Amino acid sequence: MQLSTKHLLGIKDLHPGDIQLILDTATQFKEVLQRPIKKVPSLRDTTIVNLFYENSTRTRISFELAEKRLSADTLNFSAPGSSVSKGETLLDTVNNILSMKVDMVVMRHSASGAPHFLAKHIPAAIINAGDGINEHPTQALLDAFSIREKCGTLEGKKIVLIGDIMHSRVALSNIFLLKKMGAEVMVAGPPTLIPKYAKEAFDIRVEYNLKKALQWCDVANVLRIQLERQNQVLFSSLREYNLAFGVTRKVLKEISKEIVILHPGPINRGVEIDSDVADSKQSLILQQVENGVAIRMAVLYLLSDKQNFN
Amino acid sequence: MRTILSKYQLEITIQRLAYQLLENQKSGEPLILVGIQPRGILLADRIFHLLNTISPGSDIKYGKMDITFYRDDIRKELHTANQTDITFSVEDKNVVLVDDVLYTGRTIRAALDALLSFGRPKKVMLCVLINRRFSRELPIQPDFCGKSIDSVISQKVIVEWERDEVRLY
């Protein structure tokens, strides 16, 4: 079994079979991570560079740990402090790194489509670790993995994405993935944060009332309010957002069932989610982080044999 | 096609292997079987079941191990991983690896590496149903062997569990 793609640029390009293969392989890697020795020799002949043009804690550490658990050699690059500030272009930077015999590139960039651009111009396998407001495929995969682990399957499950749908690459990747795997998807939030065309473009439900959305769903994926990506004020204040769309203990008590809560992090406590909900048993937030390493190991492992295609 | 072991022969061979494993078990020490995924499990399941019938109450542990991530041919072909299920420590224990056919020895080499990530066993032994002599690419030999056969590379040995026969194609 092989993936149908050489790169992981987005969930959009994957077949349901690819997603299944990644999730199944991640299950085996999760077992590896429970062993006394949590390392396998699979990628010991592979060198991977982590190119981070944008800030990250979880994704970056998670990728680096996954690479190390697979015995790959890793290089870390972050734009601040590099020759990017001297005006070197993205393609030049990457080509210079690749000339040092690097096999795979993990990239985060604030420009949507940056990894797609690179994929056209360089011979290495590229893994998108988040590009602008486009996609964040490994996050969607680990969310799906966590849901599958908790609920048994994705098919037929009702999943609501709450919050800043407009600026969220996590939301877009999640919508693509969940639709491909047969789940029912809803987006909920203030109308200013949900694209007008969302319903028709993705064939999903749209809800502007938080309580109704929570009552409908099995799983709620609460997204971070991305203040750094908003050029205009799309809601009046954080406090007002919390009152209308914050997932609080109070609103969870008002619905008639126990739902599963996900959040991709970093959490704005007291804005999109309250602390007592984030830290409760209902929340899978820390399991998501744990599963992230297994998912990234699976992706790197499955893409590693495509490195010799130049 | 040639039958190497008929249904009856297969049955008594597995019985013999089970008795040999019990004979070899030192008193007071657990017998640990680790079946190698995917096809070694089918033999290990049988042996484990038999051991419990022959010697109920004895200390026998059984785990399943996948060796995909330890293979040396990852650059040639990517294999799909199977489940690993080892819930006990192998630290300072006697462990018997179980596989159906011993051929080049490369799977067992990978299995030895995989096993070490669960601890440092006192001793590791190898139990196989069929030993394809003269095809080894690594210095690995079985400690318990159902039957040794001579075969050439172009031939295939298949243990057909659905009809309980071992065949040479």
Boltz contact constraints between the chains, C-beta under 6 A:
constraints:
  - contact:
      token1: [A, 1]
      token2: [B, 80]
      max_distance: 6.0
  - contact:
      token1: [A, 2]
      token2: [B, 78]
      max_distance: 6.0
  - contact:
      token1: [A, 25]
      token2: [B, 81]
      max_distance: 6.0
  - contact:
      token1: [A, 28]
      token2: [B, 81]
      max_distance: 6.0
  - contact:
      token1: [A, 31]
      token2: [B, 84]
      max_distance: 6.0
  - contact:
      token1: [A, 35]
      token2: [B, 117]
      max_distance: 6.0
  - contact:
      token1: [A, 35]
      token2: [B, 118]
      max_distance: 6.0
  - contact:
      token1: [A, 36]
      token2: [B, 119]
      max_distance: 6.0
  - contact:
      token1: [A, 37]
      token2: [B, 117]
      max_distance: 6.0
  - contact:
      token1: [A, 40]
      token2: [B, 69]
      max_distance: 6.0
  - contact:
      token1: [A, 42]
      token2: [B, 69]
      max_distance: 6.0
  - contact:
      token1: [A, 42]
      token2: [B, 74]
      max_distance: 6.0
  - contact:
      token1: [A, 305]
      token2: [B, 78]
      max_distance: 6.0
